[in-house]
């Protein structure tokens, strides 16, 4: 027989499902401890522990005398700097993992030719990787790389090293171009990101240079309800 899940973890799973599905948005007030205790047939102390742990993890916030509310607990990336997504996740004290969906060499079509600055039909490297935070998909990364500047790119074990790590090691990044837009993705992408098709996503188009050389073009798609992009500007 399998192990029985502790009652407080059952309550946590229930609350997390409501939050991560988007049913409970940021600032939504969750049921009080007394109600959760009644609903799950547990003591108030057990319900309190479930809530306390989620407060500690940053999913909930207590307001004295008012109640407990959902926080804006979205994964976050800088819009100005280029970071390794695995490091971003681990810096939040969360678990990073990925699924490597595609690793191939292919001929550049019109869009890739234009964005990567290669001739139409030229061979480029292509990867498709789904990135997870605590087992939840947060980014679908589709990337095209100019083989001239990272000739061993396709030999990488992408479960151990992200494309960002590989490219920074091969060609230090000097310039970055970002274009961000809200998009409605197709059913296949929605299934990979584990979202309903009508849910809007944030899509970041990123091109990176090393000196005068255009190295890569990436399309990074994030579930809008789980991700945010941050930018800061310092003026003298």
C-alpha positions in Angstrom: 0.0 0.0 0.0 1.2 3.5 -0.8 1.9 6.0 1.9 -1.0 8.2 3.1 -0.5 11.9 2.4 -0.5 13.9 5.6 -3.7 15.9 6.1 -1.9 19.3 6.2 -0.3 18.4 2.8 -3.7 17.5 1.4 -4.9 21.0 2.3 -1.8 22.6 0.8 -2.3 20.7 -2.4 -5.9 21.9 -2.6 -4.9 25.5 -2.0 -2.0 25.3 -4.5 -4.3 23.9 -7.2 -6.6 26.8 -6.7 -3.7 29.3 -6.9 -1.7 27.7 -9.8 -4.8 27.1 -11.9 -5.6 30.8 -11.8 -9.0 30.2 -10.0 -7.6 32.2 -7.1 -5.8 35.3 -8.4 -3.5 37.6 -6.5 -5.2 39.3 -3.6 -7.9 36.6 -3.4 -8.9 35.9 0.2 -8.7 32.2 1.0 -11.2 30.4 3.3 -10.4 30.9 7.0 -8.7 28.2 9.1 -12.0 27.2 10.7 -13.7 26.5 7.4 -10.7 24.5 6.0 -10.7 22.5 9.2 -14.4 21.7 8.8 -14.1 20.9 5.1 -11.2 18.5 5.5 -12.3 17.1 8.9 -9.1 18.1 10.7 -8.1 20.2 13.6 -7.7 23.9 13.3 -4.0 23.4 14.2 -3.6 21.2 11.1 -5.2 23.8 8.9 -3.0 26.4 10.5 0.2 24.5 9.6 -0.9 24.1 6.0 -1.5 27.9 5.7 1.7 28.7 7.6 3.9 26.7 5.3 2.4 28.4 2.2 3.0 31.8 3.8 6.6 30.8 4.3 6.9 29.7 0.7 5.5 33.1 -0.5 2.2 31.9 -1.9 0.0 33.5 0.8 0.2 36.5 3.0 -1.6 37.1 6.3 -3.2 40.4 7.2 -3.8 40.7 11.0 -7.5 41.0 11.8 -8.5 40.7 8.1 -7.5 37.3 6.7 -5.1 35.4 4.4 -4.6 36.4 0.8 -3.0 35.0 -2.3 0.2 36.8 -3.3 1.5 37.7 -6.7 3.7 34.6 -6.6 4.9 34.6 -10.2 8.3 33.5 -11.5 10.2 36.6 -12.6 12.9 37.4 -15.1 14.8 40.6 -15.8 13.8 42.2 -19.1 17.2 44.0 -19.3 19.7 41.3 -18.3 20.1 37.8 -19.7 20.1 35.2 -16.9 20.2 31.4 -16.9 16.7 30.3 -16.1 17.9 27.4 -14.0 19.8 29.8 -11.8 16.7 32.1 -11.5 14.6 29.2 -10.3 17.2 27.9 -7.8 17.8 31.4 -6.5 14.2 31.4 -5.4 15.0 28.2 -3.5 12.9 26.2 -5.9 13.5 23.0 -7.9 14.5 23.4 -11.6 13.9 20.7 -14.2 13.4 20.6 -18.0 12.1 18.4 -20.8 14.3 18.5 -24.0 11.7 18.2 -26.7 13.8 18.8 -29.8 17.5 19.0 -30.7 18.3 19.3 -34.5 20.0 20.9 -37.4 17.6 22.4 -40.0 17.4 24.8 -42.9 16.5 28.4 -42.0 13.1 29.5 -43.2 12.1 33.1 -44.0 11.6 34.1 -40.4 14.7 32.5 -39.0 16.8 33.8 -41.9 15.6 37.3 -41.2 15.9 37.2 -37.4 19.2 35.3 -37.2 20.9 37.2 -40.1 21.7 34.1 -42.2 20.8 33.3 -45.8 17.5 31.5 -46.6 18.1 27.7 -46.4 21.3 27.9 -44.5 21.8 25.3 -41.8 21.0 26.4 -38.3 20.8 24.7 -34.9 17.3 24.4 -33.4 16.3 23.4 -29.8 12.9 23.2 -28.1 13.0 22.9 -24.3 10.3 23.1 -21.7 11.5 24.6 -18.3 9.8 23.8 -15.0 9.8 25.4 -11.5 8.7 23.0 -8.8 7.3 20.7 -11.5 5.2 23.4 -13.1 5.9 24.6 -16.7 7.0 28.2 -16.7 8.8 28.7 -20.0 8.8 27.0 -23.5 12.1 28.0 -25.1 12.5 27.7 -28.9 16.0 28.7 -29.9 17.9 29.0 -33.2 21.7 29.3 -33.1 24.2 30.2 -35.8 26.5 27.1 -36.0 29.5 29.2 -37.0 29.7 30.7 -33.5 28.7 27.7 -31.4 29.6 24.6 -33.5 29.2 22.1 -30.7 25.9 23.4 -29.5 23.9 20.3 -30.4 26.3 18.0 -28.5 25.2 19.6 -25.2 23.3 17.6 -22.5 20.5 20.1 -22.1 19.3 18.4 -18.9 22.6 19.5 -17.3 23.3 22.8 -19.1 20.8 25.3 -20.4 21.2 26.9 -23.9 22.1 30.2 -22.1 25.0 28.5 -20.3 26.4 27.0 -23.5 26.2 30.2 -25.5 27.7 32.4 -22.8 30.6 30.0 -22.5 31.1 29.9 -26.3 30.4 33.6 -27.1 30.2 36.1 -24.3 27.1 38.2 -24.8 27.6 41.9 -25.5 24.3 43.0 -26.9 20.7 41.9 -26.4 17.4 42.8 -28.2 14.1 42.1 -26.5 10.6 42.3 -27.9 7.7 41.4 -25.6 4.0 40.8 -26.5 0.9 39.1 -25.2 -0.1 36.1 -27.4 -2.7 33.4 -27.5 -0.9 30.1 -28.2 -2.0 27.1 -30.2 -3.4 24.0 -28.6 0.0 22.1 -28.7 1.8 24.9 -26.9 -1.0 25.3 -24.4 -0.8 21.5 -23.6 2.9 21.7 -23.1 2.5 24.7 -20.7 -0.4 23.0 -19.0 -2.8 25.9 -19.5 -6.2 26.4 -21.1 -5.9 27.5 -24.8 -7.6 30.9 -24.4 -5.2 31.9 -21.5 -2.9 34.7 -22.6 0.9 34.1 -22.5 3.9 36.4 -22.4 6.2 35.9 -25.4 9.7 37.3 -25.4 11.6 37.4 -28.6 15.3 37.6 -27.8 18.3 38.1 -30.1 21.8 38.1 -28.7 25.1 39.3 -30.1 28.8 38.7 -29.3 30.6 41.7 -30.6 29.4 42.2 -34.2 28.2 38.6 -34.5 24.5 37.7 -34.2 24.6 34.5 -32.2 21.0 33.3 -31.4 17.4 34.0 -31.8 15.0 32.7 -29.2 11.2 32.7 -28.7 10.4 32.3 -25.0 6.8 31.7 -24.1 5.5 32.0 -20.5 2.0 31.3 -19.1 0.8 34.8 -18.3 -0.6 33.7 -14.9 2.7 32.3 -13.7 5.3 34.7 -15.0 6.3 38.4 -15.0 9.1 40.4 -16.5 10.9 43.1 -14.7 12.9 46.1 -15.8 14.6 48.9 -13.9 16.2 52.1 -15.1 18.7 54.2 -13.2 19.2 57.8 -14.2 21.8 60.2 -12.9 
